[in-house]
Amino acid sequence: MNLSKRSYSKELLDNDDIPFDDIRQNMKELNVINTWLGGHAITLAGLKRLLGARKTVTICEIGCGGGDNLHAISKYCRQNKIAVNCIGIDIKRDCIEYAKEQWRHPVTVTWIASDYQAVEFERKPDIIFSSLFCHHFTEAQLAKQLQWMKANSTIGFFVNDLQRHVLAYHAIKILTRLFSSSYLVKNDAPLSVARGFTKNEWQQVVKSAETGPCQVQWKWAFRYLLIYRHG
């Protein structure tokens, strides 16, 4: 795999004919990966930066998948006495159904099966974020996505996504080959890294989006956290 440039190969999960049991196994394993490789910790770092000292927040995730990021957020908010309302948006209805099945928190949550661009909020969420979602899109599509997140949030938005790096590519390929039982994860996890970004590429997307200043931070393990706050 040549990682000098982004791959635009389609991931298996982007197909429309995946059996629900296969999606369920994929969602379970992604939660494990996010937990053990620090993905949820990066999501919480983005939340904390934008939340500050506020004790109430409405937060929306686009491309929410099985809802594991919103689980981590609701748990953090409950532990820190923060009143939170959650919104999860995903274009795949099966992912939304799985997220509903898994939800066990005493937190108000709204699940929406839709292309995020088609969603119109009665009241804009304070914070919008995505995790492992942006690498599914071209740079031109991403610029529009950042514009949408800015236009539909009141505090700001953040993005948690993969760095394209040779070590990350080979490490996740080995780990999923050894421990995964999902053909979706085995195929899509390394491909996701190949579809990931460099810091300079993120900066170019931000420039094209004309959102104003966004902070782009490298995070372990091989991720970038992009944060925008309304002035």
C-alpha positions as CSV (number, residue, x, y, z in Angstrom):
1,M,0.0,0.0,0.0
2,N,1.4,3.4,-1.1
3,L,0.7,5.8,1.8
4,S,2.3,8.9,0.2
5,K,-1.2,9.9,-0.9
6,R,-4.7,9.3,0.4
7,S,-6.5,6.2,-0.8
8,Y,-10.1,6.7,-2.1
9,S,-10.9,3.0,-2.3
10,K,-14.4,2.2,-1.0
11,E,-14.7,0.5,2.4
12,L,-16.9,-2.6,2.7
13,L,-19.0,-0.8,5.4
14,D,-20.0,1.8,2.8
15,N,-22.0,-0.9,0.9
16,D,-25.7,-1.1,1.3
17,D,-26.2,-4.9,1.4
18,I,-24.4,-5.9,4.6
19,P,-26.2,-8.3,6.8
20,F,-27.2,-6.9,10.2
21,D,-25.3,-9.6,12.2
22,D,-22.1,-8.5,10.4
23,I,-22.7,-4.9,11.2
24,R,-23.3,-5.8,14.8
25,Q,-20.0,-7.6,15.1
26,N,-18.3,-4.7,13.3
27,M,-19.7,-2.2,15.8
28,K,-18.7,-4.3,18.8
29,E,-15.1,-4.6,17.6
30,L,-14.9,-0.9,16.8
31,N,-15.9,-0.1,20.3
32,V,-13.1,-2.3,21.6
33,I,-10.6,-0.6,19.3
34,N,-11.7,2.8,20.3
35,T,-11.5,1.9,24.0
36,W,-8.0,0.3,24.0
37,L,-6.3,2.5,21.4
38,G,-7.5,5.7,23.0
39,G,-10.2,6.8,20.5
40,H,-12.7,7.5,23.2
41,A,-10.1,9.4,25.3
42,I,-9.5,11.7,22.3
43,T,-13.2,12.3,21.8
44,L,-13.5,13.3,25.5
45,A,-10.5,15.6,25.1
46,G,-12.4,17.4,22.3
47,L,-15.5,17.6,24.5
48,K,-13.6,19.0,27.5
49,R,-11.9,21.7,25.4
50,L,-15.2,23.0,24.1
51,L,-17.3,22.4,27.2
52,G,-15.1,24.4,29.6
53,A,-16.9,24.9,32.9
54,R,-20.4,24.5,31.5
55,K,-22.6,22.0,33.4
56,T,-25.2,21.5,30.7
57,V,-24.7,20.6,27.0
58,T,-26.4,19.2,23.9
59,I,-24.0,17.3,21.8
60,C,-24.5,15.7,18.4
61,E,-22.4,13.1,16.6
62,I,-22.6,12.7,12.9
63,G,-21.7,9.2,11.6
64,C,-22.4,7.9,15.0
65,G,-22.3,4.2,14.0
66,G,-23.2,2.0,17.1
67,G,-23.1,5.0,19.5
68,D,-20.0,4.0,21.4
69,N,-18.6,7.6,21.5
70,L,-21.9,8.8,22.9
71,H,-21.7,6.1,25.5
72,A,-18.3,7.4,26.6
73,I,-19.6,10.9,26.6
74,S,-22.7,10.2,28.7
75,K,-20.6,8.2,31.2
76,Y,-18.1,11.1,31.6
77,C,-20.9,13.6,32.0
78,R,-22.7,11.5,34.6
79,Q,-19.5,11.1,36.6
80,N,-18.9,14.9,36.4
81,K,-22.5,16.0,37.1
82,I,-22.9,17.5,33.7
83,A,-26.5,17.5,32.3
84,V,-26.2,16.2,28.7
85,N,-28.6,15.6,25.8
86,C,-27.2,13.4,23.0
87,I,-28.0,13.3,19.3
88,G,-26.7,10.5,17.1
89,I,-27.0,10.7,13.3
90,D,-26.0,8.0,10.9
91,I,-27.1,7.3,7.3
92,K,-27.3,3.6,8.0
93,R,-30.5,2.6,9.6
94,D,-29.0,-0.7,10.8
95,C,-26.3,1.2,12.7
96,I,-29.0,3.3,14.4
97,E,-31.0,0.2,15.3
98,Y,-27.9,-1.3,16.9
99,A,-27.2,1.9,18.8
100,K,-30.7,1.9,20.2
101,E,-30.3,-1.7,21.3
102,Q,-27.1,-0.9,23.2
103,W,-28.1,2.3,24.9
104,R,-28.2,1.8,28.7
105,H,-27.7,5.3,30.0
106,P,-30.3,7.5,31.9
107,V,-29.5,10.3,29.4
108,T,-31.8,11.9,26.8
109,V,-30.8,10.7,23.4
110,T,-32.3,11.2,19.9
111,W,-31.3,8.8,17.2
112,I,-31.7,9.9,13.6
113,A,-31.2,7.6,10.6
114,S,-30.4,10.1,7.8
115,D,-27.7,11.8,5.8
116,Y,-26.5,14.4,8.3
117,Q,-26.8,17.1,5.6
118,A,-30.5,16.5,5.4
119,V,-31.0,17.1,9.2
120,E,-32.6,20.4,10.3
121,F,-32.5,21.1,14.0
122,E,-35.4,22.8,15.8
123,R,-32.7,23.9,18.2
124,K,-29.0,23.7,17.3
125,P,-26.8,21.5,19.4
126,D,-24.0,23.2,21.4
127,I,-21.3,20.9,20.1
128,I,-21.2,18.7,16.9
129,F,-18.4,16.1,16.4
130,S,-17.4,13.2,14.4
131,S,-15.0,10.3,15.1
132,L,-13.6,8.0,12.4
133,F,-16.1,9.5,9.9
134,C,-14.2,12.1,7.9
135,H,-11.9,9.6,6.2
136,H,-15.0,8.4,4.2
137,F,-15.1,11.6,2.3
138,T,-13.1,13.6,-0.3
139,E,-11.4,16.8,0.6
140,A,-14.1,18.8,-1.2
141,Q,-16.9,17.0,0.7
142,L,-15.0,17.5,4.0
143,A,-14.8,21.3,3.4
144,K,-18.6,21.3,3.1
145,Q,-18.9,19.1,6.2
146,L,-16.9,21.5,8.3
147,Q,-19.0,24.4,7.1
148,W,-22.2,22.4,8.1
149,M,-20.8,21.6,11.5
150,K,-20.0,25.3,12.1
151,A,-23.4,26.5,10.8
152,N,-25.3,24.0,13.0
153,S,-23.4,24.3,16.3
154,T,-23.5,27.1,18.9
155,I,-20.3,26.5,20.8
156,G,-18.2,24.7,18.1
157,F,-17.2,21.4,16.6
158,F,-14.4,18.8,16.8
159,V,-13.2,16.0,14.6
160,N,-11.3,12.8,15.8
161,D,-9.8,10.9,12.9
162,L,-6.9,8.9,11.7
163,Q,-3.4,9.9,10.7
164,R,-2.2,8.2,7.6
165,H,1.1,6.6,8.7
166,V,2.9,3.4,7.7
167,L,3.3,2.2,11.4
168,A,-0.4,2.7,12.0
169,Y,-1.3,0.8,8.8
170,H,0.8,-2.2,9.5
171,A,0.0,-2.3,13.2
172,I,-3.8,-2.3,12.8
173,K,-3.4,-4.9,10.0
174,I,-1.6,-7.2,12.3
175,L,-3.9,-6.6,15.3
176,T,-7.1,-7.2,13.3
177,R,-5.7,-10.3,11.6
178,L,-4.8,-11.8,15.0
179,F,-7.8,-10.7,17.1
180,S,-10.7,-9.7,14.8
181,S,-13.5,-12.1,13.8
182,S,-15.1,-9.5,11.5
183,Y,-14.3,-9.5,7.8
184,L,-15.5,-5.9,7.8
185,V,-12.9,-4.8,10.4
186,K,-10.1,-6.9,8.9
187,N,-10.7,-5.2,5.5
188,D,-11.7,-1.7,6.6
189,A,-9.4,-0.9,9.5
190,P,-6.2,-0.8,7.6
191,L,-8.0,0.8,4.6
192,S,-9.3,3.5,7.0
193,V,-5.7,4.4,7.8
194,A,-4.8,4.6,4.1
195,R,-7.8,7.0,3.7
196,G,-6.6,9.0,6.7
197,F,-4.8,12.4,6.7
198,T,-1.6,14.3,7.3
199,K,-1.6,17.5,9.3
200,N,-0.9,19.5,6.2
201,E,-3.9,17.9,4.5
202,W,-6.2,18.9,7.4
203,Q,-4.9,22.4,7.2
204,Q,-5.7,22.6,3.5
205,V,-9.2,21.3,4.1
206,V,-9.8,24.0,6.8
207,K,-8.5,26.6,4.5
208,S,-10.9,25.5,1.7
209,A,-13.8,25.4,4.2
210,E,-13.1,29.0,5.3
211,T,-14.4,28.3,8.7
212,G,-11.8,30.4,10.5
213,P,-9.0,29.1,12.7
214,C,-9.2,25.4,13.7
215,Q,-6.6,23.8,16.0
216,V,-5.2,20.6,14.6
217,Q,-3.4,18.4,17.3
218,W,-1.7,15.1,16.9
219,K,-2.9,12.5,19.4
220,W,-1.8,9.0,20.3
221,A,-2.3,6.5,18.7
222,F,-2.0,8.0,15.2
223,R,-4.9,10.4,15.3
224,Y,-5.6,14.0,14.8
225,L,-8.0,16.1,16.9
226,L,-9.4,19.2,15.1
227,I,-11.2,21.8,17.2
228,Y,-13.2,24.8,16.1
229,R,-14.8,27.3,18.6
230,H,-17.2,30.0,17.7
231,G,-15.8,33.4,18.5
